[in-house]
Amino acid sequence: MTLREELFKHAAIKGAETELRDAEEEVEGLVDEGLTWRIQQASEARAKATKAEVNPERDDHEDRENLSLNLQKMIDDKIWVKKKT
């Protein structure tokens, strides 16, 4: 597994966790199609990320740029800090 794949997987998992947490808060109200759609999208992104494959035709510059952006996002999100629940 490459660093790029791991970064995408991490971002998808974190996004899915955020959507599920938001959904839990909204479930107290009426569940609508928008909530269902968001949960489905988060689940699909998570599944896709865990099955990600490297695209060898992709430009190295683009890979570096995406890696840099994802790394900066993880730094900004302070992923090493345990979140209080």
PyMOL Python script that loads the backbone (N, CA, C, O; Angstrom):
from pymol import cmd

cmd.read_pdbstr("""\
ATOM      1  N   MET A   1       0.844  -1.175   0.000  1.00  0.00           N
ATOM      2  CA  MET A   1       0.000   0.000   0.000  1.00  0.00           C
ATOM      3  C   MET A   1       0.893   1.242   0.000  1.00  0.00           C
ATOM      4  O   MET A   1       1.854   1.316   0.766  1.00  0.00           O
ATOM      5  N   THR A   2       0.582   2.202  -0.844  1.00  0.00           N
ATOM      6  CA  THR A   2       1.394   3.415  -0.924  1.00  0.00           C
ATOM      7  C   THR A   2       0.884   4.460   0.055  1.00  0.00           C
ATOM      8  O   THR A   2      -0.230   4.365   0.570  1.00  0.00           O
ATOM      9  N   LEU A   3       1.713   5.446   0.298  1.00  0.00           N
ATOM     10  CA  LEU A   3       1.329   6.539   1.178  1.00  0.00           C
ATOM     11  C   LEU A   3       0.103   7.251   0.624  1.00  0.00           C
ATOM     12  O   LEU A   3      -0.797   7.631   1.373  1.00  0.00           O
ATOM     13  N   ARG A   4       0.075   7.426  -0.679  1.00  0.00           N
ATOM     14  CA  ARG A   4      -1.064   8.094  -1.326  1.00  0.00           C
ATOM     15  C   ARG A   4      -2.363   7.357  -1.030  1.00  0.00           C
ATOM     16  O   ARG A   4      -3.370   7.972  -0.679  1.00  0.00           O
ATOM     17  N   GLU A   5      -2.335   6.042  -1.174  1.00  0.00           N
ATOM     18  CA  GLU A   5      -3.533   5.243  -0.911  1.00  0.00           C
ATOM     19  C   GLU A   5      -3.946   5.348   0.551  1.00  0.00           C
ATOM     20  O   GLU A   5      -5.132   5.455   0.864  1.00  0.00           O
ATOM     21  N   GLU A   6      -2.972   5.317   1.432  1.00  0.00           N
ATOM     22  CA  GLU A   6      -3.278   5.414   2.859  1.00  0.00           C
ATOM     23  C   GLU A   6      -3.874   6.774   3.209  1.00  0.00           C
ATOM     24  O   GLU A   6      -4.784   6.861   4.033  1.00  0.00           O
ATOM     25  N   LEU A   7      -3.362   7.839   2.583  1.00  0.00           N
ATOM     26  CA  LEU A   7      -3.903   9.174   2.841  1.00  0.00           C
ATOM     27  C   LEU A   7      -5.350   9.281   2.369  1.00  0.00           C
ATOM     28  O   LEU A   7      -6.192   9.846   3.067  1.00  0.00           O
ATOM     29  N   PHE A   8      -5.640   8.739   1.182  1.00  0.00           N
ATOM     30  CA  PHE A   8      -7.010   8.768   0.683  1.00  0.00           C
ATOM     31  C   PHE A   8      -7.924   7.925   1.566  1.00  0.00           C
ATOM     32  O   PHE A   8      -9.056   8.315   1.852  1.00  0.00           O
ATOM     33  N   LYS A   9      -7.429   6.776   1.991  1.00  0.00           N
ATOM     34  CA  LYS A   9      -8.231   5.906   2.849  1.00  0.00           C
ATOM     35  C   LYS A   9      -8.540   6.613   4.165  1.00  0.00           C
ATOM     36  O   LYS A   9      -9.672   6.579   4.648  1.00  0.00           O
ATOM     37  N   HIS A  10      -7.528   7.250   4.736  1.00  0.00           N
ATOM     38  CA  HIS A  10      -7.730   7.961   5.998  1.00  0.00           C
ATOM     39  C   HIS A  10      -8.761   9.086   5.846  1.00  0.00           C
ATOM     40  O   HIS A  10      -9.651   9.238   6.683  1.00  0.00           O
ATOM     41  N   ALA A  11      -8.633   9.866   4.777  1.00  0.00           N
ATOM     42  CA  ALA A  11      -9.576  10.969   4.546  1.00  0.00           C
ATOM     43  C   ALA A  11     -10.996  10.447   4.371  1.00  0.00           C
ATOM     44  O   ALA A  11     -11.937  11.043   4.895  1.00  0.00           O
ATOM     45  N   ALA A  12     -11.168   9.351   3.647  1.00  0.00           N
ATOM     46  CA  ALA A  12     -12.502   8.787   3.434  1.00  0.00           C
ATOM     47  C   ALA A  12     -13.087   8.256   4.732  1.00  0.00           C
ATOM     48  O   ALA A  12     -14.272   8.446   5.006  1.00  0.00           O
ATOM     49  N   ILE A  13     -12.268   7.597   5.524  1.00  0.00           N
ATOM     50  CA  ILE A  13     -12.751   7.059   6.796  1.00  0.00           C
ATOM     51  C   ILE A  13     -13.145   8.194   7.729  1.00  0.00           C
ATOM     52  O   ILE A  13     -14.191   8.131   8.375  1.00  0.00           O
ATOM     53  N   LYS A  14     -12.316   9.229   7.803  1.00  0.00           N
ATOM     54  CA  LYS A  14     -12.641  10.373   8.658  1.00  0.00           C
ATOM     55  C   LYS A  14     -13.912  11.072   8.172  1.00  0.00           C
ATOM     56  O   LYS A  14     -14.746  11.481   8.979  1.00  0.00           O
ATOM     57  N   GLY A  15     -14.055  11.205   6.856  1.00  0.00           N
ATOM     58  CA  GLY A  15     -15.265  11.818   6.307  1.00  0.00           C
ATOM     59  C   GLY A  15     -16.498  11.000   6.635  1.00  0.00           C
ATOM     60  O   GLY A  15     -17.542  11.560   6.968  1.00  0.00           O
ATOM     61  N   ALA A  16     -16.392   9.686   6.545  1.00  0.00           N
ATOM     62  CA  ALA A  16     -17.521   8.810   6.869  1.00  0.00           C
ATOM     63  C   ALA A  16     -17.865   8.921   8.349  1.00  0.00           C
ATOM     64  O   ALA A  16     -19.040   8.963   8.715  1.00  0.00           O
ATOM     65  N   GLU A  17     -16.849   8.969   9.197  1.00  0.00           N
ATOM     66  CA  GLU A  17     -17.097   9.111  10.629  1.00  0.00           C
ATOM     67  C   GLU A  17     -17.815  10.422  10.929  1.00  0.00           C
ATOM     68  O   GLU A  17     -18.742  10.456  11.738  1.00  0.00           O
ATOM     69  N   THR A  18     -17.389  11.497  10.278  1.00  0.00           N
ATOM     70  CA  THR A  18     -18.027  12.799  10.481  1.00  0.00           C
ATOM     71  C   THR A  18     -19.479  12.766  10.028  1.00  0.00           C
ATOM     72  O   THR A  18     -20.361  13.255  10.735  1.00  0.00           O
ATOM     73  N   GLU A  19     -19.736  12.193   8.854  1.00  0.00           N
ATOM     74  CA  GLU A  19     -21.111  12.106   8.351  1.00  0.00           C
ATOM     75  C   GLU A  19     -21.982  11.279   9.289  1.00  0.00           C
ATOM     76  O   GLU A  19     -23.125  11.648   9.559  1.00  0.00           O
ATOM     77  N   LEU A  20     -21.458  10.175   9.784  1.00  0.00           N
ATOM     78  CA  LEU A  20     -22.236   9.335  10.697  1.00  0.00           C
ATOM     79  C   LEU A  20     -22.509  10.057  12.014  1.00  0.00           C
ATOM     80  O   LEU A  20     -23.600   9.946  12.572  1.00  0.00           O
ATOM     81  N   ARG A  21     -21.524  10.791  12.506  1.00  0.00           N
ATOM     82  CA  ARG A  21     -21.723  11.564  13.738  1.00  0.00           C
ATOM     83  C   ARG A  21     -22.796  12.634  13.522  1.00  0.00           C
ATOM     84  O   ARG A  21     -23.668  12.826  14.369  1.00  0.00           O
ATOM     85  N   ASP A  22     -22.724  13.333  12.373  1.00  0.00           N
ATOM     86  CA  ASP A  22     -23.748  14.329  12.052  1.00  0.00           C
ATOM     87  C   ASP A  22     -25.111  13.673  11.910  1.00  0.00           C
ATOM     88  O   ASP A  22     -26.120  14.219  12.357  1.00  0.00           O
ATOM     89  N   ALA A  23     -25.140  12.506  11.292  1.00  0.00           N
ATOM     90  CA  ALA A  23     -26.402  11.788  11.098  1.00  0.00           C
ATOM     91  C   ALA A  23     -27.014  11.400  12.434  1.00  0.00           C
ATOM     92  O   ALA A  23     -28.230  11.482  12.607  1.00  0.00           O
ATOM     93  N   GLU A  24     -26.182  10.980  13.379  1.00  0.00           N
ATOM     94  CA  GLU A  24     -26.689  10.617  14.701  1.00  0.00           C
ATOM     95  C   GLU A  24     -27.400  11.799  15.351  1.00  0.00           C
ATOM     96  O   GLU A  24     -28.435  11.636  15.996  1.00  0.00           O
ATOM     97  N   GLU A  25     -26.832  12.991  15.174  1.00  0.00           N
ATOM     98  CA  GLU A  25     -27.446  14.187  15.738  1.00  0.00           C
ATOM     99  C   GLU A  25     -28.767  14.508  15.046  1.00  0.00           C
ATOM    100  O   GLU A  25     -29.713  14.964  15.688  1.00  0.00           O
ATOM    101  N   GLU A  26     -28.831  14.269  13.732  1.00  0.00           N
ATOM    102  CA  GLU A  26     -30.031  14.588  12.970  1.00  0.00           C
ATOM    103  C   GLU A  26     -31.126  13.543  13.117  1.00  0.00           C
ATOM    104  O   GLU A  26     -32.293  13.831  12.853  1.00  0.00           O
ATOM    105  N   VAL A  27     -30.769  12.336  13.534  1.00  0.00           N
ATOM    106  CA  VAL A  27     -31.751  11.263  13.638  1.00  0.00           C
ATOM    107  C   VAL A  27     -32.830  11.603  14.658  1.00  0.00           C
ATOM    108  O   VAL A  27     -33.938  11.070  14.596  1.00  0.00           O
ATOM    109  N   GLU A  28     -32.510  12.481  15.588  1.00  0.00           N
ATOM    110  CA  GLU A  28     -33.507  12.883  16.568  1.00  0.00           C
ATOM    111  C   GLU A  28     -34.713  13.519  15.883  1.00  0.00           C
ATOM    112  O   GLU A  28     -35.831  13.451  16.394  1.00  0.00           O
ATOM    113  N   GLY A  29     -34.484  14.131  14.738  1.00  0.00           N
ATOM    114  CA  GLY A  29     -35.575  14.695  13.947  1.00  0.00           C
ATOM    115  C   GLY A  29     -36.062  13.649  12.967  1.00  0.00           C
ATOM    116  O   GLY A  29     -35.829  12.456  13.159  1.00  0.00           O
ATOM    117  N   LEU A  30     -36.727  14.083  11.935  1.00  0.00           N
ATOM    118  CA  LEU A  30     -37.204  13.153  10.917  1.00  0.00           C
ATOM    119  C   LEU A  30     -36.080  12.802   9.958  1.00  0.00           C
ATOM    120  O   LEU A  30     -35.324  13.674   9.529  1.00  0.00           O
ATOM    121  N   VAL A  31     -35.974  11.540   9.627  1.00  0.00           N
ATOM    122  CA  VAL A  31     -34.976  11.099   8.662  1.00  0.00           C
ATOM    123  C   VAL A  31     -35.520  11.390   7.270  1.00  0.00           C
ATOM    124  O   VAL A  31     -36.648  11.015   6.948  1.00  0.00           O
ATOM    125  N   ASP A  32     -34.720  12.058   6.447  1.00  0.00           N
ATOM    126  CA  ASP A  32     -35.166  12.369   5.096  1.00  0.00           C
ATOM    127  C   ASP A  32     -34.203  11.769   4.077  1.00  0.00           C
ATOM    128  O   ASP A  32     -33.204  11.148   4.442  1.00  0.00           O
ATOM    129  N   GLU A  33     -34.508  11.960   2.817  1.00  0.00           N
ATOM    130  CA  GLU A  33     -33.678  11.395   1.753  1.00  0.00           C
ATOM    131  C   GLU A  33     -32.287  12.011   1.734  1.00  0.00           C
ATOM    132  O   GLU A  33     -31.322  11.344   1.361  1.00  0.00           O
ATOM    133  N   GLY A  34     -32.170  13.267   2.127  1.00  0.00           N
ATOM    134  CA  GLY A  34     -30.865  13.923   2.151  1.00  0.00           C
ATOM    135  C   GLY A  34     -29.912  13.250   3.124  1.00  0.00           C
ATOM    136  O   GLY A  34     -28.737  13.045   2.818  1.00  0.00           O
ATOM    137  N   LEU A  35     -30.418  12.912   4.282  1.00  0.00           N
ATOM    138  CA  LEU A  35     -29.599  12.228   5.279  1.00  0.00           C
ATOM    139  C   LEU A  35     -29.194  10.849   4.779  1.00  0.00           C
ATOM    140  O   LEU A  35     -28.037  10.450   4.909  1.00  0.00           O
ATOM    141  N   THR A  36     -30.136  10.135   4.215  1.00  0.00           N
ATOM    142  CA  THR A  36     -29.851   8.805   3.667  1.00  0.00           C
ATOM    143  C   THR A  36     -28.806   8.900   2.566  1.00  0.00           C
ATOM    144  O   THR A  36     -27.895   8.075   2.506  1.00  0.00           O
ATOM    145  N   TRP A  37     -28.926   9.889   1.698  1.00  0.00           N
ATOM    146  CA  TRP A  37     -27.981  10.068   0.595  1.00  0.00           C
ATOM    147  C   TRP A  37     -26.586  10.358   1.126  1.00  0.00           C
ATOM    148  O   TRP A  37     -25.609   9.794   0.633  1.00  0.00           O
ATOM    149  N   ARG A  38     -26.476  11.239   2.133  1.00  0.00           N
ATOM    150  CA  ARG A  38     -25.171  11.580   2.702  1.00  0.00           C
ATOM    151  C   ARG A  38     -24.497  10.365   3.320  1.00  0.00           C
ATOM    152  O   ARG A  38     -23.295  10.164   3.147  1.00  0.00           O
ATOM    153  N   ILE A  39     -25.260   9.564   4.031  1.00  0.00           N
ATOM    154  CA  ILE A  39     -24.691   8.358   4.637  1.00  0.00           C
ATOM    155  C   ILE A  39     -24.234   7.393   3.548  1.00  0.00           C
ATOM    156  O   ILE A  39     -23.169   6.786   3.659  1.00  0.00           O
ATOM    157  N   GLN A  40     -25.037   7.253   2.501  1.00  0.00           N
ATOM    158  CA  GLN A  40     -24.678   6.361   1.394  1.00  0.00           C
ATOM    159  C   GLN A  40     -23.401   6.849   0.709  1.00  0.00           C
ATOM    160  O   GLN A  40     -22.516   6.045   0.415  1.00  0.00           O
ATOM    161  N   GLN A  41     -23.295   8.147   0.454  1.00  0.00           N
ATOM    162  CA  GLN A  41     -22.104   8.698  -0.195  1.00  0.00           C
ATOM    163  C   GLN A  41     -20.854   8.484   0.662  1.00  0.00           C
ATOM    164  O   GLN A  41     -19.794   8.123   0.153  1.00  0.00           O
ATOM    165  N   ALA A  42     -20.996   8.712   1.962  1.00  0.00           N
ATOM    166  CA  ALA A  42     -19.857   8.511   2.864  1.00  0.00           C
ATOM    167  C   ALA A  42     -19.430   7.049   2.881  1.00  0.00           C
ATOM    168  O   ALA A  42     -18.237   6.745   2.885  1.00  0.00           O
ATOM    169  N   SER A  43     -20.393   6.155   2.891  1.00  0.00           N
ATOM    170  CA  SER A  43     -20.080   4.719   2.887  1.00  0.00           C
ATOM    171  C   SER A  43     -19.403   4.300   1.589  1.00  0.00           C
ATOM    172  O   SER A  43     -18.453   3.517   1.606  1.00  0.00           O
ATOM    173  N   GLU A  44     -19.889   4.817   0.467  1.00  0.00           N
ATOM    174  CA  GLU A  44     -19.285   4.485  -0.826  1.00  0.00           C
ATOM    175  C   GLU A  44     -17.856   5.021  -0.924  1.00  0.00           C
ATOM    176  O   GLU A  44     -16.970   4.342  -1.443  1.00  0.00           O
ATOM    177  N   ALA A  45     -17.635   6.232  -0.428  1.00  0.00           N
ATOM    178  CA  ALA A  45     -16.287   6.810  -0.456  1.00  0.00           C
ATOM    179  C   ALA A  45     -15.336   5.988   0.406  1.00  0.00           C
ATOM    180  O   ALA A  45     -14.186   5.754   0.037  1.00  0.00           O
ATOM    181  N   ARG A  46     -15.829   5.562   1.544  1.00  0.00           N
ATOM    182  CA  ARG A  46     -15.009   4.735   2.435  1.00  0.00           C
ATOM    183  C   ARG A  46     -14.672   3.403   1.773  1.00  0.00           C
ATOM    184  O   ARG A  46     -13.525   2.959   1.816  1.00  0.00           O
ATOM    185  N   ALA A  47     -15.668   2.768   1.163  1.00  0.00           N
ATOM    186  CA  ALA A  47     -15.444   1.483   0.493  1.00  0.00           C
ATOM    187  C   ALA A  47     -14.473   1.638  -0.673  1.00  0.00           C
ATOM    188  O   ALA A  47     -13.589   0.804  -0.866  1.00  0.00           O
ATOM    189  N   LYS A  48     -14.639   2.698  -1.441  1.00  0.00           N
ATOM    190  CA  LYS A  48     -13.752   2.935  -2.583  1.00  0.00           C
ATOM    191  C   LYS A  48     -12.317   3.166  -2.115  1.00  0.00           C
ATOM    192  O   LYS A  48     -11.372   2.681  -2.737  1.00  0.00           O
ATOM    193  N   ALA A  49     -12.159   3.898  -1.031  1.00  0.00           N
ATOM    194  CA  ALA A  49     -10.819   4.195  -0.523  1.00  0.00           C
ATOM    195  C   ALA A  49     -10.108   2.943  -0.030  1.00  0.00           C
ATOM    196  O   ALA A  49      -8.894   2.816  -0.190  1.00  0.00           O
ATOM    197  N   THR A  50     -10.836   2.039   0.553  1.00  0.00           N
ATOM    198  CA  THR A  50     -10.192   0.831   1.065  1.00  0.00           C
ATOM    199  C   THR A  50      -9.836  -0.128  -0.053  1.00  0.00           C
ATOM    200  O   THR A  50      -9.070  -1.068   0.159  1.00  0.00           O
ATOM    201  N   LYS A  51     -10.386   0.097  -1.256  1.00  0.00           N
ATOM    202  CA  LYS A  51     -10.076  -0.734  -2.414  1.00  0.00           C
ATOM    203  C   LYS A  51      -9.286   0.047  -3.460  1.00  0.00           C
ATOM    204  O   LYS A  51      -9.213  -0.363  -4.618  1.00  0.00           O
ATOM    205  N   ALA A  52      -8.694   1.172  -3.056  1.00  0.00           N
ATOM    206  CA  ALA A  52      -7.989   2.052  -3.997  1.00  0.00           C
ATOM    207  C   ALA A  52      -6.806   1.344  -4.635  1.00  0.00           C
ATOM    208  O   ALA A  52      -6.113   0.550  -4.000  1.00  0.00           O
ATOM    209  N   GLU A  53      -6.593   1.653  -5.908  1.00  0.00           N
ATOM    210  CA  GLU A  53      -5.452   1.126  -6.648  1.00  0.00           C
ATOM    211  C   GLU A  53      -4.662   2.299  -7.204  1.00  0.00           C
ATOM    212  O   GLU A  53      -5.224   3.345  -7.527  1.00  0.00           O
ATOM    213  N   VAL A  54      -3.392   2.118  -7.309  1.00  0.00           N
ATOM    214  CA  VAL A  54      -2.528   3.162  -7.862  1.00  0.00           C
ATOM    215  C   VAL A  54      -2.731   3.219  -9.365  1.00  0.00           C
ATOM    216  O   VAL A  54      -2.779   2.189 -10.036  1.00  0.00           O
ATOM    217  N   ASN A  55      -2.848   4.430  -9.884  1.00  0.00           N
ATOM    218  CA  ASN A  55      -2.983   4.627 -11.317  1.00  0.00           C
ATOM    219  C   ASN A  55      -1.607   4.995 -11.866  1.00  0.00           C
ATOM    220  O   ASN A  55      -1.168   6.132 -11.694  1.00  0.00           O
ATOM    221  N   PRO A  56      -0.915   4.061 -12.524  1.00  0.00           N
ATOM    222  CA  PRO A  56       0.447   4.340 -12.986  1.00  0.00           C
ATOM    223  C   PRO A  56       0.530   5.411 -14.066  1.00  0.00           C
ATOM    224  O   PRO A  56       1.610   5.954 -14.301  1.00  0.00           O
ATOM    225  N   GLU A  57      -0.564   5.725 -14.722  1.00  0.00           N
ATOM    226  CA  GLU A  57      -0.557   6.733 -15.778  1.00  0.00           C
ATOM    227  C   GLU A  57      -0.650   8.144 -15.219  1.00  0.00           C
ATOM    228  O   GLU A  57      -0.504   9.116 -15.960  1.00  0.00           O
ATOM    229  N   ARG A  58      -0.885   8.261 -13.948  1.00  0.00           N
ATOM    230  CA  ARG A  58      -1.076   9.566 -13.337  1.00  0.00           C
ATOM    231  C   ARG A  58       0.246  10.334 -13.284  1.00  0.00           C
ATOM    232  O   ARG A  58       1.306   9.741 -13.083  1.00  0.00           O
ATOM    233  N   ASP A  59       0.179  11.619 -13.460  1.00  0.00           N
ATOM    234  CA  ASP A  59       1.354  12.486 -13.446  1.00  0.00           C
ATOM    235  C   ASP A  59       1.949  12.542 -12.034  1.00  0.00           C
ATOM    236  O   ASP A  59       1.225  12.724 -11.055  1.00  0.00           O
ATOM    237  N   ASP A  60       3.272  12.384 -11.940  1.00  0.00           N
ATOM    238  CA  ASP A  60       3.943  12.429 -10.643  1.00  0.00           C
ATOM    239  C   ASP A  60       3.736  13.762  -9.946  1.00  0.00           C
ATOM    240  O   ASP A  60       3.579  13.805  -8.726  1.00  0.00           O
ATOM    241  N   HIS A  61       3.735  14.849 -10.706  1.00  0.00           N
ATOM    242  CA  HIS A  61       3.528  16.175 -10.117  1.00  0.00           C
ATOM    243  C   HIS A  61       2.157  16.244  -9.454  1.00  0.00           C
ATOM    244  O   HIS A  61       2.017  16.780  -8.354  1.00  0.00           O
ATOM    245  N   GLU A  62       1.156  15.703 -10.127  1.00  0.00           N
ATOM    246  CA  GLU A  62      -0.202  15.702  -9.578  1.00  0.00           C
ATOM    247  C   GLU A  62      -0.255  14.856  -8.308  1.00  0.00           C
ATOM    248  O   GLU A  62      -0.910  15.232  -7.336  1.00  0.00           O
ATOM    249  N   ASP A  63       0.434  13.716  -8.316  1.00  0.00           N
ATOM    250  CA  ASP A  63       0.481  12.870  -7.126  1.00  0.00           C
ATOM    251  C   ASP A  63       1.109  13.614  -5.958  1.00  0.00           C
ATOM    252  O   ASP A  63       0.583  13.589  -4.845  1.00  0.00           O
ATOM    253  N   ARG A  64       2.228  14.273  -6.209  1.00  0.00           N
ATOM    254  CA  ARG A  64       2.897  15.014  -5.143  1.00  0.00           C
ATOM    255  C   ARG A  64       2.012  16.130  -4.610  1.00  0.00           C
ATOM    256  O   ARG A  64       1.954  16.363  -3.402  1.00  0.00           O
ATOM    257  N   GLU A  65       1.331  16.811  -5.502  1.00  0.00           N
ATOM    258  CA  GLU A  65       0.452  17.904  -5.084  1.00  0.00           C
ATOM    259  C   GLU A  65      -0.682  17.372  -4.215  1.00  0.00           C
ATOM    260  O   GLU A  65      -0.980  17.946  -3.168  1.00  0.00           O
ATOM    261  N   ASN A  66      -1.318  16.282  -4.640  1.00  0.00           N
ATOM    262  CA  ASN A  66      -2.403  15.689  -3.857  1.00  0.00           C
ATOM    263  C   ASN A  66      -1.902  15.177  -2.514  1.00  0.00           C
ATOM    264  O   ASN A  66      -2.561  15.368  -1.492  1.00  0.00           O
ATOM    265  N   LEU A  67      -0.746  14.532  -2.509  1.00  0.00           N
ATOM    266  CA  LEU A  67      -0.168  14.052  -1.255  1.00  0.00           C
ATOM    267  C   LEU A  67       0.105  15.215  -0.312  1.00  0.00           C
ATOM    268  O   LEU A  67      -0.172  15.141   0.885  1.00  0.00           O
ATOM    269  N   SER A  68       0.649  16.283  -0.866  1.00  0.00           N
ATOM    270  CA  SER A  68       0.948  17.457  -0.056  1.00  0.00           C
ATOM    271  C   SER A  68      -0.326  18.057   0.538  1.00  0.00           C
ATOM    272  O   SER A  68      -0.357  18.414   1.716  1.00  0.00           O
ATOM    273  N   LEU A  69      -1.363  18.165  -0.268  1.00  0.00           N
ATOM    274  CA  LEU A  69      -2.637  18.711   0.215  1.00  0.00           C
ATOM    275  C   LEU A  69      -3.243  17.822   1.294  1.00  0.00           C
ATOM    276  O   LEU A  69      -3.722  18.311   2.317  1.00  0.00           O
ATOM    277  N   ASN A  70      -3.216  16.513   1.057  1.00  0.00           N
ATOM    278  CA  ASN A  70      -3.776  15.585   2.044  1.00  0.00           C
ATOM    279  C   ASN A  70      -2.974  15.594   3.337  1.00  0.00           C
ATOM    280  O   ASN A  70      -3.548  15.550   4.424  1.00  0.00           O
ATOM    281  N   LEU A  71      -1.659  15.648   3.227  1.00  0.00           N
ATOM    282  CA  LEU A  71      -0.818  15.702   4.412  1.00  0.00           C
ATOM    283  C   LEU A  71      -1.085  16.984   5.191  1.00  0.00           C
ATOM    284  O   LEU A  71      -1.183  16.955   6.418  1.00  0.00           O
ATOM    285  N   GLN A  72      -1.202  18.105   4.489  1.00  0.00           N
ATOM    286  CA  GLN A  72      -1.482  19.369   5.166  1.00  0.00           C
ATOM    287  C   GLN A  72      -2.837  19.329   5.857  1.00  0.00           C
ATOM    288  O   GLN A  72      -2.985  19.864   6.956  1.00  0.00           O
ATOM    289  N   LYS A  73      -3.828  18.701   5.229  1.00  0.00           N
ATOM    290  CA  LYS A  73      -5.153  18.577   5.847  1.00  0.00           C
ATOM    291  C   LYS A  73      -5.069  17.767   7.134  1.00  0.00           C
ATOM    292  O   LYS A  73      -5.687  18.123   8.138  1.00  0.00           O
ATOM    293  N   MET A  74      -4.309  16.681   7.105  1.00  0.00           N
ATOM    294  CA  MET A  74      -4.169  15.864   8.316  1.00  0.00           C
ATOM    295  C   MET A  74      -3.449  16.643   9.413  1.00  0.00           C
ATOM    296  O   MET A  74      -3.786  16.516  10.590  1.00  0.00           O
ATOM    297  N   ILE A  75      -2.457  17.450   9.029  1.00  0.00           N
ATOM    298  CA  ILE A  75      -1.768  18.280  10.014  1.00  0.00           C
ATOM    299  C   ILE A  75      -2.733  19.312  10.579  1.00  0.00           C
ATOM    300  O   ILE A  75      -2.793  19.504  11.794  1.00  0.00           O
ATOM    301  N   ASP A  76      -3.483  19.975   9.716  1.00  0.00           N
ATOM    302  CA  ASP A  76      -4.455  20.972  10.165  1.00  0.00           C
ATOM    303  C   ASP A  76      -5.516  20.360  11.071  1.00  0.00           C
ATOM    304  O   ASP A  76      -5.966  20.993  12.027  1.00  0.00           O
ATOM    305  N   ASP A  77      -5.919  19.113  10.765  1.00  0.00           N
ATOM    306  CA  ASP A  77      -6.933  18.418  11.564  1.00  0.00           C
ATOM    307  C   ASP A  77      -6.362  17.806  12.839  1.00  0.00           C
ATOM    308  O   ASP A  77      -7.105  17.270  13.662  1.00  0.00           O
ATOM    309  N   LYS A  78      -5.054  17.885  13.000  1.00  0.00           N
ATOM    310  CA  LYS A  78      -4.359  17.327  14.168  1.00  0.00           C
ATOM    311  C   LYS A  78      -4.813  15.889  14.422  1.00  0.00           C
ATOM    312  O   LYS A  78      -5.326  15.561  15.491  1.00  0.00           O
ATOM    313  N   ILE A  79      -4.609  15.043  13.411  1.00  0.00           N
ATOM    314  CA  ILE A  79      -5.110  13.671  13.487  1.00  0.00           C
ATOM    315  C   ILE A  79      -4.458  12.857  14.593  1.00  0.00           C
ATOM    316  O   ILE A  79      -4.973  11.800  14.959  1.00  0.00           O
ATOM    317  N   TRP A  80      -3.354  13.317  15.125  1.00  0.00           N
ATOM    318  CA  TRP A  80      -2.674  12.585  16.190  1.00  0.00           C
ATOM    319  C   TRP A  80      -3.311  12.830  17.555  1.00  0.00           C
ATOM    320  O   TRP A  80      -2.998  12.129  18.517  1.00  0.00           O
ATOM    321  N   VAL A  81      -4.206  13.824  17.647  1.00  0.00           N
ATOM    322  CA  VAL A  81      -4.870  14.147  18.905  1.00  0.00           C
ATOM    323  C   VAL A  81      -6.143  13.314  19.022  1.00  0.00           C
ATOM    324  O   VAL A  81      -6.981  13.311  18.121  1.00  0.00           O
ATOM    325  N   LYS A  82      -6.275  12.609  20.141  1.00  0.00           N
ATOM    326  CA  LYS A  82      -7.465  11.797  20.362  1.00  0.00           C
ATOM    327  C   LYS A  82      -8.644  12.724  20.626  1.00  0.00           C
ATOM    328  O   LYS A  82      -8.590  13.589  21.500  1.00  0.00           O
ATOM    329  N   LYS A  83      -9.705  12.530  19.859  1.00  0.00           N
ATOM    330  CA  LYS A  83     -10.893  13.371  19.984  1.00  0.00           C
ATOM    331  C   LYS A  83     -11.744  12.893  21.150  1.00  0.00           C
ATOM    332  O   LYS A  83     -11.924  11.692  21.348  1.00  0.00           O
ATOM    333  N   LYS A  84     -12.264  13.837  21.917  1.00  0.00           N
ATOM    334  CA  LYS A  84     -13.164  13.490  23.019  1.00  0.00           C
ATOM    335  C   LYS A  84     -14.537  13.184  22.451  1.00  0.00           C
ATOM    336  O   LYS A  84     -15.023  13.895  21.572  1.00  0.00           O
ATOM    337  N   THR A  85     -15.155  12.143  22.943  1.00  0.00           N
ATOM    338  CA  THR A  85     -16.498  11.775  22.452  1.00  0.00           C
ATOM    339  C   THR A  85     -17.541  12.055  23.479  1.00  0.00           C
ATOM    340  O   THR A  85     -18.723  11.809  23.242  1.00  0.00           O
TER     341      THR A  85
END
""", "prot")
cmd.dss("prot")
cmd.show_as("cartoon", "prot")
cmd.util.cbc("prot")
cmd.orient("prot")
